[in-house]
């Protein structure tokens, strides 16, 4: 018999836990339960899907008079849950107490820890005390005892944990991260993101919503979403890994300016964005790239990346086949490089759509999470009005690449050198160079094109303007399942609510 009158089917993969339920005297004296001499009950906790990709923990209680039958049901359901091999049992959790609105610790303790405990997941919690605490810790911790690493914070905290984990994997395998051509070892330990920052772009692009409870439930049911990672080098020196945005020009300048205004909180991005837009700087340089010939999709095909994405699976297979055929030669194939010189307002390379609540489709709506490629977007020098038209398209449904001054390419690697560094490498003396740079800073109104911008790498600035970038297909895995297709009946389904499990 079932408490609820509604009914729905819940797959085993979405059951969180099954527990014996003690019925107190008050409960037994009410409603239908009065007729039973001594009812025995168990409660099933499961994932209830609501609108906008939000998940909640719901429960339903079953009871009967026969104690033996009740125990048989509990045993049978627990055995079924044991067959779900992808679920984590032991997690390492890093909490950034200072990120975003400084709510990380409270969010974890109040919303996430009770769910982990319900699902019988044991955790080791580390509250980070300084920058790179998690990254350094990951280099020495006994990583093999964990089924996953969870970071509580924003994109910066995720980036730190990712750098620690990828770095640890390469160190254990004796791979030199400073060699831009080194094939990197995949990370099999999944990362879970509990969003608690001022920006949660990676969580939004891989789960569909920035919500701590939803993310915790994806971790509990053991979801897995592979993710491409780009490595960034300068002169055979490793700089950083990137999973969302690498931006030069506009997005680099916005970040650099906003770093000086941390006291403003998240509002600093709007202020710096407006200021940077008005300054309208363009930068001269050369970009060369290798088209992603293995990738099935294209940046303008409107084919978004969704759960169980066919394009990601196929592109991964194609890439593996290419590697087999060409052996080590394939990366050095000079014919594949395409070179573009020009004056750019923005150069953006994205490994995912970079969608967020303000820009629901993101910087490249058809970018894929795990197809071994990045979308390279070049915005050439144009008028302020044209650039504004381009920026506005990130917030609506129009095709943001439909401008004569915007080019987009799907690439597997690229290099950028600014005009300034090209000149420096030739015959400009150090004194002249310094004076010229000083002149540009003192007279910004001239829209001087010779100054350098900064690269924005997933929200952190890179010191070098000349960089070499390579996409590593599915280098890491997240506790996520990508964005699920919107079910037309979702609203009706969530209201009919229903809870008949069997």
Secondary structure, DSSP 8 states (H G I E B T S, - for coil): -BS-S------GGGEEEEEEE---HHHHTSGGGGGSSS-EEEEEEEEEE-STT-EEEEEEEEEES-HHHHHHHHHHHHHHHHT-TTS-SEEEEEEESSSTTS-HHHHIIIIIHHHHHHTT-EEEEEEE-STTHHHHHHHHS-GGG-SEEEEEESHHHHHHHHHHHHHHHHHHTT--TT-TT-------SEEEEEE-SS--HHHHHHHSS--HHHHHHHHHTT--EEEEEEEEEETTEEEEEESSEEEEEHHHHHHHHHHTTGGGTTHHHHHHHHHHHHH---EEEEEEEEE-TT-SS-TTS-----TT-HHHHHHHHHHHHHHHHHTTGGGG-GGGEEEEEEEEEEEEEESS---BTTBTT-SSTT--SSSS-EEEEEEES--HHHHHHHHHTTSSSS-TT-STTEEEEEEEEEEEEEHHHHHHHTT--HHHHHHHHHHHHHTGGG--SSS---EEETTEEES-SSEEEEEEEEEEEES--------TTHHHHHHH------
